[in-house]
Amino acid sequence: MDRPASVSAPDGQVGRKVQKYAAVGRITVRNNFAYIRSFLIRSWFLLVILFIFVQLWRVTFEGEGTSLIAGYSFEQIIWYLIFGEAIVLSSPRLPTKIEEEVKKGDVGYQLTRPMSYLLYHYFSFMGEAYVRVAVNLVLGGTLGVVLFGWPDFGFGWLGFLVVSIGSFTVLYVCYMMIALCAFWVEETKGLMFVFNKLVFTIGGMMLPLEFFPETMQTVARWLPFQAVTYFAAKSGVRFEWGAFGQMLLTQLLWIVVLSGLLVLVYRKGVSKLNVNGG
Amino acid sequence: MIATDPASAQTDRQTTARFSSSAPAIRVEGLCKSFTVKHKKPGLLGSVQSLFKPNLSEMTAVQPIDFTVEQGEVLAFLGPNGAGKSTTIKMLTGILHPSAGYAEVLGFNPWQERTKLAFHIGSVFGQKSQLWYHLPPVDTFELMSRIYELPRHDYHKRRDDLIERFELGEFLETPVRKLSLGQRMRCEIAAALLHRPKIVFLDEPTIGLDVVVKHKIRDLIREMNREEGTTLFLTSHDAGDIEQLCKRAIVINHGQVILDDTVSNMKRLFLTHKTIHLKLQETPQGFDLPGVEVVKQKGAGLRLSVDTAKTSIEAVLAHIVNHHRLEDVTIQDPSMEEIITHIYAQKGKEG
């Protein structure tokens, strides 16, 4: 039969596409405000973690008898943890969400809409992540200010904000690749566990990479995990324009490489997809 | 009612012009789908074995099927659970890639041109929600308008029209979690219609609703078909939905089309039994007539099942009038539900 003409007008198509995904981000932000109280309560856990690390690092610095370890002061290392934990604890549980969508068959609704499944989830992920990161930064930041007073990070705040976009994007691409495994195996918790532990360790969440032995640092610098927490946290506490540009470039490179891989996995997965629910 | 402003009228004219072609809205040829299923023996050993040596088998969900759906038609797509209905719908909406065969929906290949097709189809899955749970329905409408790239003016007019027709005004700004199932379902259907889809896939749209709300939803669906010429592809286990909404039905079982006919023909062909409710003036001694079975008797009240292939209703009534003193009589057709059950059973045996 004759195909129906395109719904959208030829002019302003790019604008409409942008508005489409911006609307996804907006509605996710609004939806997450409904959960903000429960998230605030959960976020107290961040303070517990930070309190433990403050005690550990205090003892370490006292034991070393020096004001700097691997170039970081006690104050910087605590703020590094505040930034790093804020990123990790704000990351939406995408694989669990996708797994549920596949198991319950809700993925059907997403796929019958004129939009990119990957971009829809990206903007939804970012909307959720930034509501959470704001909460975590307020809580963690309050602790930091109480302990050390108002920090002097210069462009660090801006650096963290800009680099965090790349951090969450790299995280999204990795999470989505793990999540898409749900199209085949319907169970992704094991992969998620391994991935998160890599971010915690060689991704530099618990320790800046400078603390690692030389060989370990070299390995970590060739992997995408550093682009998630290390870059963002370091930009916050030790901002340097040169390093900032290099970090953004590295993030961009990883985003391009991993996104290409993601698209391949998605194409393969969607053709294999077995949507549950009768 | 439908909006009669010049902009809408123009859109309607365009719609009519686009669909002047007499080609079907949906054309399916030899479409089939099979899945690889992993079998696992019970116990821990079975789980370990399946890791190294998985026992796989091919399961056919849909055998090669053929059918067409005309523009503006309201089609019931029926079948018991696991018959292959949802798999077929998922292939027609482009969610699933078929194992073989061909399908064309509004001139698009669904699985190859899913995004293009998506602009012109809508879907309502009764057991799933597309509304954002913590937000009012109007927020989902706004999101839909962006997803379907509707011009703002067009969207506002359409939204207001649907709010009026579906009577959504009073709870439009109430979070979805606080709506009743009926209110939610009206919002679900309205959300699916915002972009004026040419085809709407309705999967169990009245499931779990009470009689009054079911009636309201059916009225709205009928109105959408009548006033906008929307083609409706309906899957339902509710006989009332089929009887009141559809002109034609396709029955599918074990992945095969077992019946493709008008609903009235279906009733006629499979309406081989009628029920007579009798109230006599005295308790009868017996009821010995070929093709007549006493289903229930309580004093002078009887329920008879008449096999119309063996005897006519007229002959049975004549016999009753001649041999008994009658107080009251009613003749009842079997319910749609009984007819469908009968089709599944009979065609299953033939299969």
Interface residues (C-beta under 8 A of the other chain):
Chain A: M1 D2 R3 P4 A5 S6 V7 S8 A9 Q13 R16 K17 Q19 K20 A22 A23 V24 I27 R30 N31 A34 Y35 K104 G105 D106 V107 G108 Y109 L111 T112 R113 P114 M115 S116 V270 S271 L273 N274 V275 G277 G278
Chain B: Q14 R18 F19 S20 S21 A23 P24 A25 R27 F35 Q71 N81 G82 K85 S86 K90 T93 G94 I95 L96 H97 E104 L106 G107 F108 R114 T115 K116 A118 F119 H120 I121 S123 F125 Q127 K128 Q130 W132 Y133 H134 L135 D139 T140 E142 L143 R146 I147 Y148 E149 L150 P151 P175 H195 K198
